Protein backbone atom coordinates (compact mmCIF):
# COMPACT_ATOMS: atom_id res chain seq x y z
CA UNK A 1 0.00 0.00 0.00
CA UNK A 2 1.37 3.42 -0.89
CA UNK A 3 0.10 6.74 0.39
CA UNK A 4 1.18 10.27 -0.14
CA UNK A 5 2.94 11.76 2.80
CA UNK A 6 2.43 15.22 4.16
CA UNK A 7 4.21 18.25 2.84
CA UNK A 8 6.95 19.61 5.07
CA UNK A 9 5.25 23.01 4.92
CA UNK A 10 2.17 21.44 6.56
CA UNK A 11 4.27 19.90 9.33
CA UNK A 12 6.45 22.87 10.20
CA UNK A 13 4.81 26.09 9.01
CA UNK A 14 7.21 28.98 8.75
CA UNK A 15 10.31 26.80 8.41
CA UNK A 16 9.64 25.68 4.86
CA UNK A 17 8.66 28.09 2.15
CA UNK A 18 8.27 25.48 -0.56
CA UNK A 19 6.04 22.46 -0.41
CA UNK A 20 7.82 19.14 -0.70
CA UNK A 21 5.78 15.97 -0.78
CA UNK A 22 7.21 12.58 0.01
CA UNK A 23 5.52 9.28 -0.68
CA UNK A 24 5.93 6.47 1.81
CA UNK A 25 4.95 2.82 1.99
CA UNK A 26 2.59 1.43 4.59
CA UNK A 27 2.77 -2.25 5.45
CA UNK A 28 -0.36 -3.31 7.33
CA UNK A 29 -0.53 -6.66 9.11
CA UNK A 30 -3.00 -8.20 11.53
CA UNK A 31 -1.62 -9.18 14.90
CA UNK A 32 -4.23 -10.80 17.11
CA UNK A 33 -7.25 -8.46 17.22
CA UNK A 34 -5.28 -5.38 16.15
CA UNK A 35 -3.83 -4.16 12.88
CA UNK A 36 -0.28 -2.81 12.81
CA UNK A 37 0.79 -0.28 10.17
CA UNK A 38 4.51 0.22 9.54
CA UNK A 39 6.27 2.84 7.44
CA UNK A 40 9.54 1.01 6.70
CA UNK A 41 11.25 4.05 5.18
CA UNK A 42 11.03 5.93 8.48
CA UNK A 43 10.80 2.94 10.86
CA UNK A 44 7.59 4.34 12.37
CA UNK A 45 4.64 2.14 13.33
CA UNK A 46 1.15 2.52 14.73
CA UNK A 47 -1.87 0.33 15.34
CA UNK A 48 -5.65 0.30 15.26
CA UNK A 49 -8.68 -1.98 15.47
CA UNK A 50 -9.11 -1.79 11.66
CA UNK A 51 -6.66 -1.51 8.78
CA UNK A 52 -8.01 1.96 7.99
CA UNK A 53 -7.59 3.13 11.60
CA UNK A 54 -4.04 1.76 11.77
CA UNK A 55 -3.17 3.58 8.54
CA UNK A 56 -4.78 6.80 9.78
CA UNK A 57 -2.82 6.55 13.03
CA UNK A 58 0.39 5.91 11.08
CA UNK A 59 -0.14 9.05 9.01
CA UNK A 60 -0.55 11.02 12.25
CA UNK A 61 2.64 9.47 13.68
CA UNK A 62 4.58 10.42 10.54
CA UNK A 63 3.18 13.96 10.69
CA UNK A 64 4.23 14.26 14.33
CA UNK A 65 7.70 12.96 13.48
CA UNK A 66 8.16 15.70 10.88
CA UNK A 67 6.80 18.31 13.28
CA UNK A 68 9.14 17.42 16.12
CA UNK A 69 12.30 15.90 14.63
CA UNK A 70 15.23 18.14 13.88
CA UNK A 71 16.04 18.74 10.20
CA UNK A 72 19.16 16.56 10.61
CA UNK A 73 17.08 13.68 12.00
CA UNK A 74 14.57 14.07 9.18
CA UNK A 75 17.36 13.85 6.60
CA UNK A 76 18.85 10.76 8.28
CA UNK A 77 15.47 9.01 8.38
CA UNK A 78 14.44 9.81 4.82
CA UNK A 79 17.87 8.94 3.39
CA UNK A 80 18.19 5.72 5.38
CA UNK A 81 14.87 4.34 4.06
Buried (B, 14 or more C-beta within 10 A) or exposed (E): EEBEBBBBBBBBEEEBEEEEEBEBEBEBEEEEEEBBBBBEBBEBBBBBEEBEBBBBBBBEBBBEBBEEBEEEEBEEBBEEE
